[in-house]
Amino acid sequence: MIKMIRELLRQIPLWVTIQELRREGIYNVFQRLKVQRKILNTPPVFTEIEDEVEIHVLTWRKDYINLLWSLKTFYYHSNKNFPLVIHDGGLGESHKVILKKHFPNCRLVSRNIANEEVETFLLDHGYNVSNEYRKSNVATLKVFDYFYYSRAKRIIHIDSDIVFFKKPDEFLNYINSRKSVFNKDMNYAYSTSIEELKSLTGLNIPPLINSGLFVIDRESIDLKMIEKCLSESSKLFDNKWVTEQTLHAICATQVDFDFLSEDYLISTKRSNIGGLVCKHYTGFFRPLFYQEGLKKVIDDKILNFL
């Protein structure tokens, strides 16, 4: 009976919101709201329409404001204006309006349209298992949809919980390379073991590839290998939070790739961020994103320049 009641309550949006606020904590909610929306008052960024490099991002209704911080701190510090493609991972119309206001030249890929177009593409090429798994795991849009919608040779991805504090020279050096580059994770986070991945792929996959920040060649996304892996291993389906990351790790291992240095930090703990290029604040609520990362951006007067 209790389980049934909980399932019914989870269908009520207000109930879900109240429970999320309770778990986040009143102080953390206050701090988030205090700083999060400051970015909404900054002027738009006019990106290029086409280039050999594109930034692709995936966001949804709870992260789209954070994404503005991630992207605007990157564009500001990098002094680049790469074309931007925003993939809809669960946005309302009002969220899309705000994103287009801040990035007028971006391509905003509707989820409904993408579902139709990418499904047709995958089925036409015989990637039936990939198509079914894409339907069940929105994170895999970072694999299938990035490949399908990219018009560029090189793809940059930036998660919406990353803040840039200075110019990412090391990262930008990979733009004109054929190498892939990824953040180095703080813990092992693939959907199955290294031994099982070796048996499945025949590859010695490094254990700490993180797909929150990367530069890759579009052609390095090996859809045939992905289809093979999803078809032959049910264990890849066990942890949907990291299956997309696992697929990127498999693809990366087939090409030449590097890890970014420790100046591109992933952490859930407070850090000495004075020397960092950027920090990836992982986790569902990630209070330090607001209390540490955005606080430094505001203290450094970056909002004035934005």
Buried (B, 14 or more C-beta within 10 A) or exposed (E): EEEEEEEEEEEEEEEEEEEEEEEBEEEBBEBBEEBBEBBEEBEEBEBEEEBEBBBBBBBBEEBBBBBBBBBBBBBBBBEBBBBBBBBBBBBEEEBBEBBBEBBEBBBBBEBEEBBEBBBEBBEEEEBEBBBEBBEEBBBBBBBBBBBBBBEBEBBBBBBBBBBBBBBBEBBBEBBEEEBBBBBBBBEEBBBBEBEBBEEBBEBEBBBBBBBBBBBBBBEBBBBEBBBBBBBEBEBBBEBBEBBBBBBBBBBBBBBEBBBBEEBBBBBBEEBEBEEBBBBBBBEEBBBBBBBBBBBBBBEEEBBEEB
